[in-house]
C-alpha cells in the first residue's frame, strides 16, 4: 500500500489550547507524526496540486483569512499563537469586521485550534498529502494511506476547529468527483463526529457521509452528529450518524460499523474515503472508547472486504506512544 506524507506537516506546533476551562499543552503536536513515521516506514512525498482543489471545498474568504491570520495577530501587537476568545451568537447578523479577534471568532468554533506562523503551510501540506492519496486510488490502487496532520474533519467550508484547518477528507472526495467518479462515500471512524465534513456535503446527493462517533450528548463537538441529522435537500438521506456511548468496545462497535458499511454498499460509491482516527483507542487521554490495537486490523478488514477503492486519511489519535502501532494495524486489514 502506498503511503504519503509531506515534511512540511510537522512545522505546525502551537504551544497550548483551551481545555476544561484552562490553557493546557497542545495535544495535536508534531510528536504524533514522529510516532507514526517510525512505525510505517518509508513514505512518498506528495506532488503539489496547488490551491485549486482546496478552493473547490473551502471559501476564498476563509482561505485568505487562514493565510493571513497570524500576520494580522502580530500586527495587532500580540505574541505567540492566535486564538479566538469571542464568537458570534447563532442567528446574529453577519458583519464585515476587520479586527483580528473578530475574524478569529468568525472563522472558528472553538478555542482548541490556535494559528501559529507555520499553521498555513502545514495545513496546505496535509491537504496535498490527502490529494496524493486520492490520486493513488484514481490510478488504480485498491487502497492508499495519507498521514495527514493537521487533521481535517472538523473544518467546514469557512471555519476551523477541533485541531482542523483544511478538511482533508472533503478535498479528497471532491478531487475524486472532479476526476470522474460519480459517487463517493466518506466513512468517518474518528472518536469525534466530523462536523465539518457533514456540513460541507449536507445538501449534496453525490457524497454519502457515514460516521461512528461518541454520542454528542456527552462529547465534543456537541452540536453536530446526532442520529436525526440525515442531510437536507438533495442530500437528504445521504448522511448517517451512528453515535455510540462512552466505553464502547469492539463487540458494540462492529455492529454499528456493519450498519454503516451496509448503507454505503446501498449507495454504491465508486470510491471510499476513510477518516481514520485512532483516538478510539482504550488508552487515548482525551477520549472514551475501548478499542485495542488488534481491533484496528479487524475494523480495517471489515472495510476492506467491501471491495471499494479506498483512500485512508489519518485524523485523530493522542495516545502517542501507541499511535504508530494503532495506525499501522488499521491498513494491514486491507492486505
WOWO-V437177 format. One record per residue. N is the residue number from 1. OMEGA is omega in degrees with one decimal (none if undefined). NEAR is the number of other ideal C-beta (glycine too) atoms within 8 Angstrom. Layout:
N,OMEGA,NEAR
N,OMEGA,NEAR
This chain:
1,177.0,10
2,-179.4,9
3,-175.0,13
4,176.3,16
5,177.6,14
6,-177.0,11
7,-178.4,7
8,-177.7,9
9,-175.7,16
10,-173.8,11
11,-179.3,9
12,-176.7,14
13,176.8,10
14,-175.3,11
15,-171.6,8
16,178.6,10
17,174.5,14
18,178.4,11
19,179.6,10
20,174.2,4
21,-179.2,4
22,171.4,6
23,-176.9,6
24,177.4,10
25,-175.8,7
26,-175.4,11
27,-174.6,11
28,-172.5,10
29,-173.6,8
30,175.7,10
31,176.1,7
32,-179.2,13
33,-179.2,12
34,179.6,9
35,-177.8,12
36,-178.8,14
37,178.6,12
38,-176.3,7
39,-171.9,11
40,176.7,12
41,-171.4,6
42,176.3,4
43,176.8,10
44,175.6,9
45,-179.3,8
46,170.5,13
47,178.1,7
48,179.8,5
49,176.6,8
50,-175.0,5
51,-171.9,7
52,-180.0,7
53,177.6,14
54,179.4,12
55,174.9,9
56,-179.1,9
57,-175.6,11
58,-178.1,12
59,178.8,7
60,-178.0,6
61,178.4,7
62,-179.9,12
63,176.1,12
64,177.4,8
65,-174.7,10
66,-179.8,15
67,-173.0,7
68,-169.4,8
69,-175.7,15
70,175.3,13
71,177.6,7
72,177.0,11
73,179.2,11
74,179.8,9
75,177.9,7
76,177.8,9
77,-179.4,4
78,175.6,8
79,175.7,3
80,-174.6,5
81,176.7,10
82,-177.6,12
83,-178.9,11
84,171.1,10
85,178.4,7
86,-178.8,6
87,177.8,7
88,174.7,6
89,177.0,5
90,-179.4,4
91,175.4,3
92,-176.4,6
93,179.5,3
94,179.0,4
95,177.6,5
96,-178.1,4
97,-173.2,7
98,178.2,5
99,-174.5,7
100,-179.9,12
101,177.3,10
102,179.1,11
103,177.8,13
104,177.6,14
105,-179.0,12
106,-172.5,8
107,176.9,12
108,177.4,12
109,176.5,7
110,-179.0,10
111,177.8,8
112,-166.0,9
113,-178.7,15
114,175.5,12
115,176.6,16
116,-179.8,12
117,-175.9,4
118,-177.9,9
119,-176.9,16
120,-179.5,11
121,179.1,10
122,178.6,15
123,177.4,13
124,179.3,12
125,178.3,13
126,177.7,17
127,177.9,15
128,174.6,13
129,179.1,17
130,-179.4,17
131,177.4,14
132,178.3,13
133,175.4,18
134,178.7,16
135,177.9,10
136,177.6,12
137,176.8,15
138,-178.8,12
139,174.4,6
140,179.1,5
141,174.7,10
142,177.5,6
143,175.4,13
144,-174.9,15
145,175.2,14
146,177.4,17
147,-175.0,16
148,175.3,15
149,6.9,14
150,175.6,15
151,-171.9,17
152,-162.5,22
153,175.0,18
154,-177.7,16
155,175.7,14
156,-179.9,10
157,-176.6,11
158,176.2,8
159,175.4,11
160,177.6,12
161,176.3,14
162,-178.6,15
163,-171.1,10
164,-177.3,15
165,175.0,12
166,-174.0,15
167,-172.9,16
168,178.6,16
169,-178.4,17
170,-179.7,14
171,177.0,18
172,178.4,16
173,-179.6,14
174,175.4,11
175,-179.7,15
176,178.3,16
177,-179.1,11
178,-177.2,8
179,172.5,7
180,176.0,5
181,-177.5,11
182,-177.2,6
183,-179.0,11
184,170.4,15
185,173.1,15
186,176.5,18
187,-176.5,14
188,-179.0,18
189,168.0,12
190,178.3,16
191,-177.7,13
192,177.7,17
193,179.0,15
194,-173.7,17
195,-179.9,15
196,178.2,18
197,178.3,17
198,-179.3,16
199,-175.0,10
200,-175.4,11
201,-173.3,16
202,-176.2,10
203,-178.7,8
204,-179.0,9
205,-178.4,6
206,177.7,7
207,176.4,14
208,-179.8,14
209,176.8,15
210,-176.6,15
211,168.0,16
212,-172.3,11
213,175.6,17
214,-178.9,17
215,-178.9,10
216,171.3,15
217,-178.6,7
218,-171.8,7
219,173.3,13
220,8.5,7
221,169.7,14
222,-168.8,7
223,177.2,5
224,170.6,11
225,177.9,13
226,-171.0,9
227,-178.6,6
228,176.5,4
229,-172.0,10
230,-176.7,9
231,-174.8,13
232,178.5,6
233,178.7,6
234,-179.5,6
235,-179.0,14
236,-177.1,8
237,-179.1,6
238,173.1,13
239,178.0,14
240,177.5,11
241,-179.4,14
242,-179.5,12
243,-175.9,12
244,-177.2,12
245,170.6,7
246,-178.1,9
247,180.0,7
248,175.1,11
249,-173.8,10
250,-178.4,10
251,178.3,5
252,-174.3,9
253,-173.4,16
254,175.8,11
255,176.7,7
256,176.8,11
257,178.5,13
258,177.8,9
259,178.4,10
260,-179.4,14
261,175.5,12
262,178.2,8
263,177.3,11
264,179.1,15
265,178.1,8
266,176.6,6
267,177.3,10
268,-179.7,5
269,174.3,12
270,179.7,9
271,-179.4,15
272,170.8,15
273,178.7,16
274,169.3,13
275,-174.1,16
276,173.7,12
277,176.7,15
278,175.4,15
279,170.2,15
280,-179.0,12
281,-175.9,15
282,-178.6,8
283,-177.8,6
284,-172.3,14
285,-177.2,7
286,-176.0,7
287,-168.2,14
288,172.8,7
289,-174.6,16
290,175.1,7
291,177.6,13
292,-178.0,8
293,-179.5,9
294,179.7,7
295,-177.0,10
296,176.0,14
297,178.8,11
298,178.0,11
299,176.7,16
300,179.1,14
301,177.4,10
302,-179.7,12
303,-178.6,15
304,-179.4,12
305,177.0,6
306,175.9,9
307,-179.6,4
308,175.1,10
309,-165.3,11
310,170.5,15
311,-178.7,18
312,-177.5,14
313,179.6,17
314,172.5,15
315,-174.9,16
316,-178.2,13
317,-168.2,14
318,169.5,13
319,-165.1,13
320,-177.3,8
321,-178.4,5
322,-171.6,10
323,179.8,15
324,179.5,12
325,-179.6,9
326,179.8,14
327,179.2,17
328,-177.8,11
329,-172.8,12
330,-179.8,14
331,177.1,12
332,177.7,9
333,179.7,15
334,-176.9,13
335,none,6
